[in-house]
Amino acid sequence: MRKIITILWMGLILFAGVSCQQGIKNFKEIQRPPSIFPDYTGIVVPPNIAPLNFKINEPGSEYEARIHLENGTPMVVRSSNASIQMDLGQWHDLLKQGMGSKLFIDVFVKGKDGAWQKFQPIVNEISKETIDNHLAYRLINTGYVLWNKLGIYQRNLENFDEKPILENKSIEYGCVNCHSFSNNNPNNMMIHVRAIHGGTLIDHDGTLTKVDTKTKYTLSAGAYPSWHPDGKHIAYSVNNIGQFFCAGEVRIEVADKVSDIIVYDIEKNTITTSPKVSTASRENLPVWSPDGKYLYFISAPAMTTMDDRIQAKYDLLRIEFDVNTNTWGKMDTVLSSKSLGQSISFPKISPNGKFMMFCTSESGYFTIHHPQSDLNLLNLQTGEFHKMEINSPQTDSYHCFSSGGHWFVFSSKRLDGLFTRPFFSYLDENGKASKPFVLPQENPDFYNAYIKNYNIPELITGEVTVSPLALRDKILEDAKSVKLDANVDTVYMKKHLQESK
């Protein structure tokens, strides 16, 4: 009996898996492409991405997909439940052979009458440029439900392996957030810990430290980070942040009462700032230029009423900064909210310094809760900018460039309007982005049942190797206090803090 069951089980595996059987010869041609989920049609594919498993949303009793290059032997997958799950090795062989060429998917469906139908082929393109092979993100429940059960994870984009970087259940359910990496390097990482065991955890070339970036002359500990290209400095905003529940399209709003900019020197353990970036205006979301000479940030007018706090529009500014001398230079307005008619947030610059991607919305900066949030692209060489063609009617928000500069990931709620998922797109030399596709999963039905949000997707060039246990142990230690740089104008900062209360 056991032998019969084993034979039947092996037969089911072959039936639902990759097959070497002869092709279907008799079929009716359907003059449209098939409906599949996720939508992996008409996209550009990295040559090192995991299999794009999908489900065929067409009625039938049996299904077959043939994945192939223009010339060559197809990979054939048969299924009785419409789920197409590809062999990892065969998939990667196919992508490697087809770099720079088209990838075809022929879909066949067997109807209840026993007759086969063939749909028009799905045509994708295999890029010559790889994507950074890991993605780091925070998995978190809806903002006001079970928020304290969360963690930061990493996914190998070449397969389906997911590992925890740090889960907050190991540190008494304190909040962990704002993970950030220097130049997409998994060995230079920063994570904030809030509430219990609070501090900033920094993994710098194999050395773990925990620091308290708050000083008596600055508003708060560092919040939103950006690593300097030298890997030795991190710019932070320091914020008085509040979360508000609202009526209307935007149900949750995160807004600042006050905010400034600081720069932390990792090796010297010092903080510096300037009256130029610690003003009555609300400076926020710093990001370095790839050459390290400029610090870009957003800024909104000072808050006078609660409406000002929530409805403020942010401009995009930049200031010169020399990390060798801690000197602040000339400041310029790059884009004004008045000229756009919208608020600017989350500026990020491509590694070659040519493009800046940023979000726009009706107001504020915390766009993950804004259905009207869109991605925009600014050519830093010409000053021209446009709303990107990849936007959807739902939230399109936080984004990160791959180290090669062509691939990027962004957060979107376009699948259902409820949950944030990571989407990938290819950016060409002219600033045109390809049709986005969602992070592949082994089970094509994954996103129909998964109710956590992917938060702050960050592309990295390899696996974070420091263990969750080592991170936990360092977090449980006391944080090291930072020092204030001797050149900071403490008289001004003391007065500024008093006026900010």
ROLUM-80023 format. One line per field, with one value per residue (C-alpha): residue number from 1; residue in three letters; x, y, z. Coordinates in Angstrom, 2 decimals. Example, Ala and Ser with C-alpha at 12.3 -4.5 7.8 and 13.67 -1.06 7.14 Angstrom:
<nodes>
resi = 1, 2
resn = ala, ser
X = 12.30, 13.67
Y = -4.50, -1.06
Z = 7.80, 7.14
</nodes>
This chain:
<nodes>
resi = 1, 2, 3, 4, 5, 6, 7, 8, 9, 10, 11, 12, 13, 14, 15, 16, 17, 18, 19, 20, 21, 22, 23, 24, 25, 26, 27, 28, 29, 30, 31, 32, 33, 34, 35, 36, 37, 38, 39, 40, 41, 42, 43, 44, 45, 46, 47, 48, 49, 50, 51, 52, 53, 54, 55, 56, 57, 58, 59, 60, 61, 62, 63, 64, 65, 66, 67, 68, 69, 70, 71, 72, 73, 74, 75, 76, 77, 78, 79, 80, 81, 82, 83, 84, 85, 86, 87, 88, 89, 90, 91, 92, 93, 94, 95, 96, 97, 98, 99, 100, 101, 102, 103, 104, 105, 106, 107, 108, 109, 110, 111, 112, 113, 114, 115, 116, 117, 118, 119, 120, 121, 122, 123, 124, 125, 126, 127, 128, 129, 130, 131, 132, 133, 134, 135, 136, 137, 138, 139, 140, 141, 142, 143, 144, 145, 146, 147, 148, 149, 150, 151, 152, 153, 154, 155, 156, 157, 158, 159, 160, 161, 162, 163, 164, 165, 166, 167, 168, 169, 170, 171, 172, 173, 174, 175, 176, 177, 178, 179, 180, 181, 182, 183, 184, 185, 186, 187, 188, 189, 190, 191, 192, 193, 194, 195, 196, 197, 198, 199, 200, 201, 202, 203, 204, 205, 206, 207, 208, 209, 210, 211, 212, 213, 214, 215, 216, 217, 218, 219, 220, 221, 222, 223, 224, 225, 226, 227, 228, 229, 230, 231, 232, 233, 234, 235, 236, 237, 238, 239, 240, 241, 242, 243, 244, 245, 246, 247, 248, 249, 250, 251, 252, 253, 254, 255, 256, 257, 258, 259, 260, 261, 262, 263, 264, 265, 266, 267, 268, 269, 270, 271, 272, 273, 274, 275, 276, 277, 278, 279, 280, 281, 282, 283, 284, 285, 286, 287, 288, 289, 290, 291, 292, 293, 294, 295, 296, 297, 298, 299, 300, 301, 302, 303, 304, 305, 306, 307, 308, 309, 310, 311, 312, 313, 314, 315, 316, 317, 318, 319, 320, 321, 322, 323, 324, 325, 326, 327, 328, 329, 330, 331, 332, 333, 334, 335, 336, 337, 338, 339, 340, 341, 342, 343, 344, 345, 346, 347, 348, 349, 350, 351, 352, 353, 354, 355, 356, 357, 358, 359, 360, 361, 362, 363, 364, 365, 366, 367, 368, 369, 370, 371, 372, 373, 374, 375, 376, 377, 378, 379, 380, 381, 382, 383, 384, 385, 386, 387, 388, 389, 390, 391, 392, 393, 394, 395, 396, 397, 398, 399, 400, 401, 402, 403, 404, 405, 406, 407, 408, 409, 410, 411, 412, 413, 414, 415, 416, 417, 418, 419, 420, 421, 422, 423, 424, 425, 426, 427, 428, 429, 430, 431, 432, 433, 434, 435, 436, 437, 438, 439, 440, 441, 442, 443, 444, 445, 446, 447, 448, 449, 450, 451, 452, 453, 454, 455, 456, 457, 458, 459, 460, 461, 462, 463, 464, 465, 466, 467, 468, 469, 470, 471, 472, 473, 474, 475, 476, 477, 478, 479, 480, 481, 482, 483, 484, 485, 486, 487, 488, 489, 490, 491, 492, 493, 494, 495, 496, 497, 498, 499, 500, 501
resn = met, arg, lys, ile, ile, thr, ile, leu, trp, met, gly, leu, ile, leu, phe, ala, gly, val, ser, cys, gln, gln, gly, ile, lys, asn, phe, lys, glu, ile, gln, arg, pro, pro, ser, ile, phe, pro, asp, tyr, thr, gly, ile, val, val, pro, pro, asn, ile, ala, pro, leu, asn, phe, lys, ile, asn, glu, pro, gly, ser, glu, tyr, glu, ala, arg, ile, his, leu, glu, asn, gly, thr, pro, met, val, val, arg, ser, ser, asn, ala, ser, ile, gln, met, asp, leu, gly, gln, trp, his, asp, leu, leu, lys, gln, gly, met, gly, ser, lys, leu, phe, ile, asp, val, phe, val, lys, gly, lys, asp, gly, ala, trp, gln, lys, phe, gln, pro, ile, val, asn, glu, ile, ser, lys, glu, thr, ile, asp, asn, his, leu, ala, tyr, arg, leu, ile, asn, thr, gly, tyr, val, leu, trp, asn, lys, leu, gly, ile, tyr, gln, arg, asn, leu, glu, asn, phe, asp, glu, lys, pro, ile, leu, glu, asn, lys, ser, ile, glu, tyr, gly, cys, val, asn, cys, his, ser, phe, ser, asn, asn, asn, pro, asn, asn, met, met, ile, his, val, arg, ala, ile, his, gly, gly, thr, leu, ile, asp, his, asp, gly, thr, leu, thr, lys, val, asp, thr, lys, thr, lys, tyr, thr, leu, ser, ala, gly, ala, tyr, pro, ser, trp, his, pro, asp, gly, lys, his, ile, ala, tyr, ser, val, asn, asn, ile, gly, gln, phe, phe, cys, ala, gly, glu, val, arg, ile, glu, val, ala, asp, lys, val, ser, asp, ile, ile, val, tyr, asp, ile, glu, lys, asn, thr, ile, thr, thr, ser, pro, lys, val, ser, thr, ala, ser, arg, glu, asn, leu, pro, val, trp, ser, pro, asp, gly, lys, tyr, leu, tyr, phe, ile, ser, ala, pro, ala, met, thr, thr, met, asp, asp, arg, ile, gln, ala, lys, tyr, asp, leu, leu, arg, ile, glu, phe, asp, val, asn, thr, asn, thr, trp, gly, lys, met, asp, thr, val, leu, ser, ser, lys, ser, leu, gly, gln, ser, ile, ser, phe, pro, lys, ile, ser, pro, asn, gly, lys, phe, met, met, phe, cys, thr, ser, glu, ser, gly, tyr, phe, thr, ile, his, his, pro, gln, ser, asp, leu, asn, leu, leu, asn, leu, gln, thr, gly, glu, phe, his, lys, met, glu, ile, asn, ser, pro, gln, thr, asp, ser, tyr, his, cys, phe, ser, ser, gly, gly, his, trp, phe, val, phe, ser, ser, lys, arg, leu, asp, gly, leu, phe, thr, arg, pro, phe, phe, ser, tyr, leu, asp, glu, asn, gly, lys, ala, ser, lys, pro, phe, val, leu, pro, gln, glu, asn, pro, asp, phe, tyr, asn, ala, tyr, ile, lys, asn, tyr, asn, ile, pro, glu, leu, ile, thr, gly, glu, val, thr, val, ser, pro, leu, ala, leu, arg, asp, lys, ile, leu, glu, asp, ala, lys, ser, val, lys, leu, asp, ala, asn, val, asp, thr, val, tyr, met, lys, lys, his, leu, gln, glu, ser, lys
X = 0.00, 2.84, 4.50, 1.28, 0.89, 4.51, 4.05, 0.85, 2.54, 5.49, 3.04, 1.27, 4.58, 5.46, 1.98, 2.13, 5.78, 8.30, 7.80, 9.74, 6.64, 5.84, 3.99, 0.25, -0.47, -4.19, -5.50, -7.64, -5.85, -7.28, -6.60, -5.51, -2.88, -3.95, -4.91, -2.29, -1.49, 0.82, 0.96, 4.29, 3.51, 5.35, 8.09, 11.88, 13.41, 16.78, 18.92, 19.37, 15.80, 13.93, 11.36, 8.31, 5.79, 2.22, -1.36, -3.41, -6.74, -8.59, -11.24, -9.98, -9.17, -5.52, -2.83, 0.51, 3.09, 6.12, 8.83, 11.44, 13.73, 13.09, 15.13, 15.73, 14.11, 11.26, 10.86, 7.43, 5.31, 2.05, -0.50, -3.96, -4.66, -3.53, -0.42, 2.77, 5.84, 9.14, 12.31, 14.91, 17.90, 16.20, 14.86, 18.30, 19.85, 17.22, 17.82, 21.59, 21.32, 18.86, 20.46, 19.54, 16.84, 13.13, 11.54, 8.34, 5.65, 3.11, 0.03, -2.32, -5.60, -7.67, -11.40, -14.14, -14.87, -11.36, -10.19, -7.00, -6.74, -3.55, -3.36, -1.22, 2.30, 3.43, 6.55, 9.05, 12.62, 15.69, 17.99, 21.76, 22.07, 21.66, 19.87, 21.46, 20.80, 19.20, 16.34, 16.02, 12.65, 10.57, 7.45, 4.79, 1.07, -1.35, -0.22, -2.72, -3.16, -0.50, 2.15, 4.52, 4.96, 7.48, 10.94, 13.52, 14.14, 16.22, 15.18, 17.52, 16.17, 17.73, 15.55, 12.83, 14.96, 13.94, 15.88, 15.41, 17.96, 16.33, 12.94, 11.65, 10.35, 14.00, 14.25, 11.01, 8.98, 10.63, 10.24, 12.95, 12.89, 14.70, 17.19, 19.71, 22.84, 25.92, 26.14, 23.95, 26.64, 25.22, 28.30, 27.55, 24.10, 22.17, 18.97, 17.08, 15.61, 12.82, 11.13, 12.62, 16.45, 16.40, 19.38, 20.91, 22.64, 25.48, 27.31, 30.38, 32.80, 32.21, 32.17, 28.86, 28.11, 25.01, 24.84, 22.48, 22.51, 20.55, 22.44, 21.21, 21.53, 19.52, 15.79, 15.91, 17.89, 18.53, 15.53, 15.53, 19.09, 21.35, 24.87, 27.60, 29.39, 32.55, 30.72, 31.94, 29.20, 25.42, 23.08, 19.90, 16.82, 15.90, 12.15, 9.25, 6.96, 3.27, 0.76, -2.80, -6.01, -7.97, -11.24, -11.14, -8.82, -5.74, -6.75, -3.41, -1.05, 2.47, 3.60, 6.30, 5.97, 9.65, 12.62, 16.29, 19.30, 22.45, 25.50, 27.07, 30.76, 30.98, 34.73, 34.87, 31.46, 30.50, 27.39, 27.44, 24.74, 24.37, 21.92, 21.42, 19.75, 18.40, 15.86, 12.24, 11.45, 11.08, 14.15, 13.73, 14.70, 18.38, 20.12, 23.72, 24.79, 26.92, 30.04, 29.43, 29.65, 25.97, 23.27, 19.76, 16.74, 13.12, 11.85, 8.44, 7.52, 7.35, 4.21, 1.80, -1.44, -2.40, -3.54, -0.04, 1.44, -0.61, -1.25, 2.25, 3.97, 7.69, 10.29, 13.47, 16.73, 20.42, 23.42, 27.17, 28.92, 32.58, 32.91, 36.64, 36.15, 32.49, 31.75, 28.40, 28.32, 25.87, 22.22, 19.93, 16.28, 16.17, 12.38, 9.65, 6.30, 4.71, 5.92, 4.78, 1.56, 2.42, 4.60, 7.95, 9.30, 11.77, 14.40, 16.87, 19.70, 20.87, 24.44, 25.75, 24.29, 22.16, 18.65, 16.79, 13.61, 11.16, 7.53, 4.83, 1.52, -1.06, 0.69, 3.13, 6.04, 5.01, 3.55, 3.07, -0.45, -1.26, -3.23, -2.35, 1.42, 3.31, 6.92, 8.72, 12.09, 14.36, 17.30, 19.94, 21.99, 19.23, 16.80, 13.92, 11.51, 8.35, 5.82, 6.85, 4.78, 4.78, 2.44, -0.88, -4.14, -2.92, 0.03, 3.44, 6.04, 9.40, 12.09, 15.72, 18.20, 20.24, 24.01, 24.21, 21.78, 19.34, 17.16, 15.11, 12.52, 9.55, 6.65, 3.16, -0.37, -1.47, -2.43, -5.35, -5.12, -4.49, -1.08, 2.33, 4.34, 7.78, 7.80, 10.79, 11.43, 14.28, 15.35, 17.05, 19.59, 16.82, 14.92, 12.18, 11.05, 9.78, 6.45, 6.85, 6.53, 5.98, 8.53, 8.26, 7.03, 7.24, 3.45, 1.67, -1.29, 0.96, -0.21, -3.88, -3.49, -0.52, -1.62, 1.68, 3.21, 6.67, 8.18, 11.35, 12.59, 16.38, 18.43, 21.78, 24.61, 24.68, 23.45, 23.63, 25.88, 25.86, 23.60, 20.29, 21.76, 24.74, 22.41, 20.17, 23.08, 24.37, 20.89, 20.57, 23.71, 23.63, 23.96, 27.14, 26.52, 27.69, 29.68, 28.86, 31.39, 33.36, 32.43, 28.66, 27.13, 25.73, 24.37, 22.22, 21.18, 20.11, 17.93, 16.56, 15.54, 13.75, 11.83, 10.89, 9.04
Y = 0.00, 2.42, 1.69, 2.56, 5.84, 6.77, 6.13, 8.20, 11.09, 11.10, 11.16, 14.19, 16.03, 15.37, 16.42, 19.74, 20.45, 20.89, 18.42, 17.17, 15.84, 16.40, 19.59, 19.97, 19.67, 20.29, 23.57, 26.59, 29.94, 32.69, 36.19, 37.73, 37.12, 35.12, 36.75, 35.89, 36.89, 38.46, 40.51, 39.43, 40.60, 43.16, 43.68, 43.89, 41.11, 41.12, 38.16, 37.06, 37.30, 34.38, 32.51, 34.63, 32.02, 32.91, 31.69, 31.47, 33.20, 31.36, 28.63, 25.15, 21.67, 21.51, 24.09, 24.26, 27.03, 26.96, 29.43, 29.92, 32.21, 32.97, 29.91, 27.06, 24.30, 25.53, 24.85, 23.21, 23.39, 21.43, 22.11, 20.94, 23.98, 26.84, 27.48, 27.72, 27.11, 26.84, 24.90, 27.26, 25.85, 25.72, 29.25, 30.70, 28.80, 30.33, 33.88, 33.51, 32.33, 35.07, 38.21, 41.14, 39.22, 38.49, 35.88, 34.22, 32.44, 30.35, 29.47, 26.57, 25.86, 22.69, 23.42, 21.31, 19.90, 18.46, 20.85, 22.88, 26.63, 28.54, 32.22, 34.87, 34.69, 36.79, 38.68, 39.99, 41.23, 39.98, 42.83, 42.69, 44.43, 42.44, 43.71, 43.71, 40.18, 40.91, 43.05, 44.22, 45.36, 45.66, 43.50, 45.25, 44.97, 47.80, 51.00, 50.87, 47.08, 44.76, 47.35, 45.96, 42.57, 43.32, 42.59, 43.49, 40.74, 40.03, 38.17, 36.58, 37.90, 35.01, 32.47, 32.51, 32.41, 34.90, 35.35, 37.64, 40.38, 41.34, 40.46, 42.68, 39.73, 39.15, 42.62, 42.69, 43.98, 47.37, 49.12, 48.64, 50.89, 53.06, 50.38, 51.91, 50.83, 52.62, 52.35, 49.19, 47.48, 44.84, 45.23, 48.90, 48.94, 51.10, 50.33, 52.47, 50.92, 52.86, 52.67, 49.67, 49.46, 52.58, 53.69, 53.55, 50.31, 50.67, 47.79, 49.43, 47.07, 44.30, 46.47, 46.78, 49.88, 51.25, 55.02, 57.63, 60.44, 62.87, 65.81, 68.63, 70.99, 68.97, 68.23, 64.45, 61.37, 60.90, 59.75, 59.50, 58.57, 58.88, 57.44, 59.61, 57.89, 57.59, 55.20, 57.17, 59.77, 59.57, 62.53, 62.42, 64.48, 65.11, 65.34, 65.91, 63.40, 62.71, 60.26, 61.45, 59.72, 61.67, 61.55, 61.40, 59.78, 59.91, 57.99, 58.12, 61.09, 61.34, 64.94, 66.94, 69.82, 70.73, 69.09, 69.83, 68.17, 66.78, 64.84, 62.03, 61.12, 57.38, 57.26, 60.40, 59.76, 63.41, 65.27, 68.51, 70.86, 74.47, 77.38, 76.89, 73.48, 73.94, 76.69, 77.47, 75.76, 71.98, 70.43, 66.71, 63.58, 64.29, 62.50, 62.84, 63.41, 60.50, 62.70, 63.54, 67.30, 68.16, 67.28, 67.42, 67.66, 68.78, 71.77, 73.14, 76.43, 76.59, 75.19, 77.72, 75.69, 72.01, 72.52, 73.82, 70.69, 68.30, 70.28, 71.72, 71.42, 70.65, 72.18, 70.42, 72.14, 71.34, 72.63, 72.23, 70.26, 69.30, 66.17, 66.79, 70.16, 69.93, 73.19, 74.12, 76.13, 77.66, 76.57, 76.44, 75.65, 72.83, 72.52, 74.48, 73.05, 76.25, 75.60, 71.96, 72.60, 69.56, 68.53, 66.81, 63.87, 60.95, 62.30, 59.60, 60.02, 57.41, 56.17, 57.99, 61.27, 61.84, 61.34, 62.07, 60.14, 61.70, 61.48, 64.11, 64.29, 66.88, 67.66, 66.37, 63.99, 60.60, 59.40, 55.69, 56.56, 58.87, 57.21, 60.17, 59.75, 59.46, 58.91, 61.65, 61.84, 64.89, 65.07, 66.77, 67.66, 69.49, 70.41, 68.78, 66.60, 64.61, 62.42, 58.86, 56.70, 53.79, 55.40, 53.83, 55.16, 53.78, 54.72, 54.63, 55.72, 54.81, 53.80, 52.70, 52.39, 49.26, 49.83, 49.64, 52.53, 51.00, 48.90, 50.34, 49.10, 51.05, 50.53, 50.34, 49.45, 48.95, 45.30, 45.91, 49.46, 48.07, 46.45, 47.72, 45.43, 45.90, 46.47, 46.58, 48.58, 49.23, 52.82, 53.46, 56.16, 58.58, 58.25, 55.99, 53.30, 49.86, 48.41, 47.45, 43.90, 42.69, 40.73, 37.09, 34.49, 30.70, 30.44, 32.65, 33.07, 34.51, 38.13, 37.18, 35.96, 37.85, 40.74, 42.35, 45.41, 45.54, 48.71, 50.55, 48.16, 48.54, 46.83, 45.45, 43.69, 40.60, 38.99, 40.74, 38.30, 39.72, 37.40, 38.38, 37.12, 39.50, 42.40, 41.49, 41.31, 44.72, 46.25, 45.00, 46.97, 50.62, 53.12, 55.18, 58.93, 61.04, 64.25, 67.60, 68.92, 71.82, 74.13, 73.93, 77.26, 76.15, 79.60, 79.58, 75.93, 76.51, 79.44, 77.44, 74.58, 76.92, 78.52, 75.08, 73.99
Z = 0.00, 0.94, -2.44, -4.32, -2.40, -3.12, -6.84, -6.90, -5.04, -7.44, -10.32, -8.89, -8.50, -12.14, -13.25, -11.43, -12.13, -14.91, -17.71, -20.71, -22.46, -26.11, -26.97, -27.45, -31.17, -31.43, -30.02, -30.76, -30.89, -28.67, -30.00, -26.72, -24.05, -20.99, -17.71, -15.09, -11.50, -10.61, -13.80, -15.26, -18.80, -20.91, -18.32, -18.25, -16.13, -14.33, -15.47, -11.84, -10.53, -8.93, -11.06, -11.88, -10.75, -11.65, -11.70, -14.89, -14.33, -17.08, -16.54, -17.31, -16.04, -17.06, -17.78, -19.52, -19.82, -22.12, -21.19, -23.91, -25.86, -29.51, -30.45, -28.07, -26.08, -23.87, -20.18, -19.93, -16.77, -16.45, -13.70, -12.71, -10.49, -12.77, -10.64, -12.71, -10.53, -12.37, -11.68, -10.18, -12.06, -15.46, -14.99, -14.26, -17.17, -19.44, -18.19, -18.47, -22.07, -22.99, -21.52, -23.74, -25.64, -25.39, -23.12, -24.32, -22.31, -24.24, -22.19, -22.97, -21.16, -21.46, -21.29, -19.73, -23.17, -23.33, -26.06, -25.65, -26.18, -26.88, -25.95, -27.55, -26.09, -23.16, -24.24, -21.69, -22.04, -20.19, -19.20, -19.49, -16.10, -12.91, -9.84, -6.37, -5.16, -1.77, -0.54, 3.08, 4.44, 7.55, 7.84, 9.87, 10.44, 9.71, 11.45, 14.29, 14.72, 16.20, 15.34, 17.98, 16.29, 13.58, 12.27, 9.65, 7.10, 4.02, 0.90, -1.62, -4.94, -6.87, -5.05, -2.39, 0.77, 3.46, 6.72, 9.71, 10.25, 13.54, 15.04, 17.82, 19.84, 20.78, 22.40, 24.40, 21.45, 21.19, 17.84, 15.19, 12.14, 9.59, 8.51, 6.13, 4.22, 2.90, -0.90, -0.88, 1.24, 3.64, 5.88, 6.61, 8.19, 10.62, 12.57, 15.08, 18.23, 19.93, 23.34, 25.17, 24.85, 22.66, 20.61, 17.14, 16.14, 13.62, 11.94, 10.39, 8.62, 11.14, 14.28, 16.12, 18.20, 19.87, 20.22, 21.62, 19.05, 21.24, 22.73, 24.96, 21.98, 19.45, 19.19, 19.44, 18.58, 14.86, 12.83, 9.02, 7.90, 4.87, 4.70, 3.20, 0.27, 2.39, 4.73, 7.77, 8.19, 8.49, 8.07, 10.14, 10.59, 14.23, 14.59, 16.93, 15.20, 15.79, 14.30, 13.70, 12.64, 10.06, 8.15, 4.37, 1.84, 4.09, 7.23, 9.04, 8.92, 10.30, 10.71, 12.47, 14.87, 14.40, 12.66, 11.90, 10.23, 11.90, 10.67, 12.72, 12.38, 13.13, 13.78, 15.96, 17.59, 17.12, 15.98, 14.02, 12.79, 11.69, 12.00, 8.26, 8.75, 12.28, 11.76, 12.53, 9.22, 9.25, 7.60, 6.96, 4.97, 4.17, 1.29, 0.08, -3.50, -4.81, -4.81, -1.14, -1.68, -1.24, 1.24, -0.22, 2.08, 2.18, 4.14, 5.14, 6.86, 10.64, 12.21, 13.71, 13.81, 13.68, 10.08, 9.28, 10.82, 8.70, 5.51, 5.02, 1.65, 1.50, -0.85, -2.04, -1.02, -1.01, 0.92, 0.48, 3.21, 3.66, 5.81, 6.29, 7.96, 9.09, 7.29, 5.79, 2.57, 0.14, 0.18, -2.88, -3.59, -6.13, -6.49, -4.75, -3.74, -5.03, -8.58, -8.41, -6.52, -4.40, -1.49, -2.09, -0.09, -0.10, -2.51, -3.64, -6.17, -8.68, -8.09, -11.18, -9.94, -13.05, -11.70, -8.50, -7.76, -5.33, -4.23, -4.54, -2.72, -1.73, 1.55, 4.14, 3.65, 5.07, 1.80, 2.58, 3.79, 0.84, -2.00, -4.25, -3.72, -7.02, -8.09, -10.02, -11.76, -11.85, -14.27, -12.11, -15.20, -17.08, -14.29, -16.16, -14.21, -14.86, -13.13, -13.89, -16.21, -13.75, -11.19, -10.24, -8.72, -5.36, -3.14, -4.87, -2.37, -0.81, -3.33, -3.56, -6.44, -7.07, -6.96, -10.77, -11.12, -13.62, -11.34, -8.51, -6.04, -4.70, -2.31, -3.79, -2.75, -6.35, -5.92, -3.56, -2.18, 1.32, 1.69, 0.65, -1.65, -3.26, -7.02, -9.36, -12.52, -14.95, -15.65, -18.99, -19.85, -20.86, -17.60, -18.94, -16.52, -17.52, -16.39, -12.70, -11.40, -7.85, -5.81, -7.01, -4.53, -4.68, -4.29, -6.86, -4.47, -1.74, -2.00, -1.89, 1.70, 3.19, 5.42, 6.45, 4.82, 3.25, 4.69, 3.51, 0.79, 0.45, -2.25, -1.06, -2.87, -0.65, 2.52, 5.88, 7.71, 11.23, 13.22, 14.82, 18.11, 17.87, 17.07, 20.00, 22.43, 21.35, 21.63, 25.22, 26.12, 27.16, 24.34, 24.02, 24.20, 21.27, 21.60, 20.05, 17.55, 19.04, 16.15, 16.72, 17.74, 21.10, 21.97, 18.83, 19.30, 22.91, 21.85, 18.89, 21.18, 23.56, 20.69, 19.32, 22.46
</nodes>
